[in-house]
Amino acid sequence: MTGRWPAKGRNPWRPRRLTRADRGSMSVELVVIAPGLVLLLLLVGAGGRVVEAQGHVDGAARDAARAASLGRSASQADAFALQAAQADLGSSSWCARGSVTATVAGFPALGQAVVPGDNVTVSVHCDVNTSPFTLLGFNPTTAFTAQAVAPLDPYMCRTGAC
């Protein structure tokens, strides 16, 4: 051997030529693999939508709890929480229009003193359109809920005598 190719005289780096029996095999492979690739892309898209929507709802709950903690009465805390949640989950999120709700719990009754350590809890709920992913088993709309807690300021006047 003088440094040339193996005994058969074929360059091992050159791709082998297709024979008649190999023709069309790439098309068959593509037809078999394509549905799996499409499902994989749908799964990645659905996962992205779920993670992003839950992140938006978590942030809205945090902001709504902070806004509710600034209220002077329970009704004002409800209004502040809903306003903050709707502002966060407006047109830039995946939430359906009109599906955002905020529920406030733990706000003291009118005239009741707030002691250090009192908290207000806000639950934010919205419905997200997941209809492009029904092929993967998702419902057309999926409900997302998040909860956040914020401390009440014991020095803020909530008695109405201020």
Residue, then its C-alpha position, 0 to 999 in steps of 0.5 A: m500500500t503506497g498511502r492511497w485508498p484501501a484495496k477496493g480503491r474507494n475514497p472513504w470520505r466521499p459519500r456513497r452513491l445511492t442505488r435504485a433500492d435507496r431511491g425515495s427512502m428520504s421521502v419516506e423517512l420525512v413522512v414518518i418523522a414530520p408528525g413527531l416534529v410537529l407535535l414536539l414544536l406544539l409541545v414546546g409552544a404550549g409549555g412556553r405559553v403556560v410558563e409565561a401566563q403563570g409568570h404574568v399571573d404571579g406578578a399580577a398577584r404580587d402587585a395586587a396584594r401590594a395595592a390592596s395593602l394600601g387601602r383604607s377600607a376593605s372595599q377600597a382594598d378590593a378595588f385597588a387589587l382588581q385595578a392592579a391585577q387588570a393593569d398587569l394582565g391587560s393587553s400584553s398578557w395571554c389572559a382573555r379580556g374580562s376574565v381577570t378577577a382578584t379576591v382579597a382576604g384578611f383585610p381588617a373590618l372597619g374600625q378594627a386596629v391593625v397589629p404588626g404582622d397582619n397580612v392581606t392575601v390576594s388571589v388573582h385568576c384569569d383564563v388563557n386561550t390554549s385552543p391552538f394546543t387542543l391536539l395535545g389535550f389542552n382545553p380551549t381555555t385554561a384557568f390560571t390562579a396565583q396568590a400573594v401576601a403583603p403586610l399591612d402597615p400598622y401606622m396607616c389610619r384605617t379608622g376614619a377618624c384621621 
